[in-house]
Amino acid sequence: MSADERRRMIVQSVLPLLVEHGAGVTSSQIARAAGIGEGTVFRVFKDKDELFATCFAEALKPDQVLDAIAVIDLEQPLDDRLIEAADALSAHLQRMGALMAVMHGSGRRLEHRHDDRRDRRKESMSVMRDAMAELFEPEKDRLRLPPSQSAALFLSLLFSGRIRFSETGDEPTTMELVDVFLNGALAAA
């Protein structure tokens, strides 16, 4: 196994442990989850801080959600496509939020430059918007806005709804969000 493959394997093994245990995860738990010796962990990463920072950066990547969006059947109705995508995007947000919460709650600060984080977030949003635009593409002749703008608007609605209302219990269901997005807020007369 190459050094990069070993690094990725360790990170994938540690991410669920971080969500479950936070920064208090032990070296032996990390090694056991990765199926390697403790010494191997620290030949790949200089210390836990580097490992945690790498895990955090990996969790922020949209690769998993992009893969889920890419396999959505474009032959099904647009509302079904958007519900599938919204569920995948919501799961991505929940994973990121859970990891950030446990790391913050454990008092561990992940050092990174603000500009780097902003650039990564901007790039992530751009690739997610492009992936979502593909879901709108079959209906492009029926859309009021081009697929990329429709995708950006949908993502804005989805992300703002999940962030602002998740603590109040007033969060709309995915189906309600998609329905309002596609059909407006007014009930049919």
Rosetta blueprint (number, residue, H / E / L):
1 M L
2 S L
3 A H
4 D H
5 E H
6 R H
7 R H
8 R H
9 M H
10 I H
11 V H
12 Q H
13 S H
14 V H
15 L H
16 P H
17 L H
18 L H
19 V H
20 E H
21 H H
22 G H
23 A H
24 G H
25 V L
26 T L
27 S H
28 S H
29 Q H
30 I H
31 A H
32 R H
33 A H
34 A H
35 G L
36 I L
37 G L
38 E H
39 G H
40 T H
41 V H
42 F H
43 R H
44 V H
45 F L
46 K L
47 D L
48 K H
49 D H
50 E H
51 L H
52 F H
53 A H
54 T H
55 C H
56 F H
57 A H
58 E H
59 A H
60 L H
61 K L
62 P L
63 D H
64 Q H
65 V H
66 L H
67 D H
68 A H
69 I H
70 A H
71 V L
72 I L
73 D L
74 L L
75 E L
76 Q L
77 P L
78 L H
79 D H
80 D H
81 R H
82 L H
83 I H
84 E H
85 A H
86 A H
87 D H
88 A H
89 L H
90 S H
91 A H
92 H H
93 L H
94 Q H
95 R H
96 M H
97 G H
98 A H
99 L H
100 M H
101 A H
102 V H
103 M H
104 H H
105 G H
106 S L
107 G L
108 R L
109 R L
110 L L
111 E L
112 H L
113 R L
114 H H
115 D H
116 D H
117 R H
118 R H
119 D H
120 R H
121 R H
122 K H
123 E H
124 S H
125 M H
126 S H
127 V H
128 M H
129 R H
130 D H
131 A H
132 M H
133 A H
134 E H
135 L H
136 F H
137 E H
138 P H
139 E H
140 K L
141 D L
142 R L
143 L L
144 R L
145 L L
146 P L
147 P H
148 S H
149 Q H
150 S H
151 A H
152 A H
153 L H
154 F H
155 L H
156 S H
157 L H
158 L H
159 F H
160 S H
161 G H
162 R H
163 I H
164 R H
165 F H
166 S L
167 E L
168 T L
169 G L
170 D L
171 E L
172 P L
173 T L
174 T H
175 M H
176 E H
177 L H
178 V H
179 D H
180 V H
181 F H
182 L H
183 N H
184 G L
185 A L
186 L L
187 A L
188 A L
189 A L
